Amino acid sequence: MVRSLLQRAGWDWLSANPGTLDTKNNMENSQETTRQLNAVEEPKHAALRYILDAWEEALFNGIDSDCVATAAIFAALSDMIATYGEEPVATMTERLPERIRSGEFTVIRTKQ
């Protein structure tokens, strides 16, 4: 149940089954799979652009990045809990420490 809720929310899209592939229609199915993944990815990318724009504006206006980060985490978790409930969100966040340690959220910044 938790997995299906989070998949519908787009949080676990890589494990969602975008369709089966057979040898006869491998190319067609591959293209359809790509279209389905792009349909899921595009709204996520657009949402991230909005968040990053707001983040940048807050920093420009003198708000400390730690305050923005804390507010963003609070807003995200509050919204997800309102939508899915506490237990599914708690289950999703149980994996955060290992994902953080594995570098999933690390952005390599190059200084010029």
N, C-alpha and C positions, 0 to 999 in steps of 0.2 A: 504494500500500500504506500509506504513512504517513497519507495523508488518511483512508482508511477506518478505520484504527486509531483515529485521533483523533476521527473522527465517532462511532464506536461508543462511545467514552469520553465523548461529549457535549461535546467542546471546540469543535467546529465545527458546531454544530447549525443555524445559520442557512443554511449551504450544503447541508445534507442535504435530499434531495428528499422532502418530506412528502406528495407525491401530485400528480397532474396535475389541472389544472382544465379543464373544457370548458364551453362556453357554456350547454348545456342544464342542467347540474347545478352551476352556478357557486356558488350559495348553499350547497348541501349540501357541496360540496367545500371551500368556504371554512370552514365550521363544522368539518369534519373536520380540516382543516389546523390550525385554532386549537386543537382538542382535542389533536392530536399535539404541537404546540409546547408546550402547557401541560403535557402529560405529561412532556416533556423538562425544562421549566423548573422545575417544582415540586420535584423532588429537588435541583436545583442551589440553589434558594432555601433549602431546608431545610438543606442542607450549609453554605451560607454563614452562616445563622443560628447553627448550632453553632460554627463557627469564630469568628464575631464575639463570641459569648457567652464562649468560652474566652479570647479575646484580652482582652476587658473584665475578666474575672476575674484574668488575669495582671497587667494594669495596676493593678487594685485592690490586688493583693498586693505591689505595689512593683517588679515586673519592668519594666525599661526597654522602651519600645515598639520601639526598634531591635533589641533582643535577641529580642523576640517576632516581629518581622518576619523577621529572619534565620532563626530557627528554623522559621517557617511556610514560607518559601521552600525551605529545605533539606528539610523533611518532604514537601512537595508534589513536588519534583523527584525525591527518592529513591523515593517511592512510584510515580510515573509511570515511572521508569526500571526499577524492579522489574517493573512490569506490561508495559511496551511495549518496553523496551530503550533503550539510549543514543541510537542514531541517530534514531529517530522523535521522541524528546523534544528532541534537539538541533535537529532540523528545525523543530519547533513553536516553540522559543524563539528561532529566528533572527529572527522578526518582532517580538519584544518591543520592541526600541529604537524602531521606527517607531510601534508601538501606544502606547508610553509617551509619545512626543513628540506624538502626535496627541490626547492627553488621555483615552484610553480608560480609564485607571485613576485619573484625577484625580477626587477627590470634593470638590465645592464645599461648604465648611463655612461656615455663617453663625454669627457670634457674637452672642449675645444679651446 
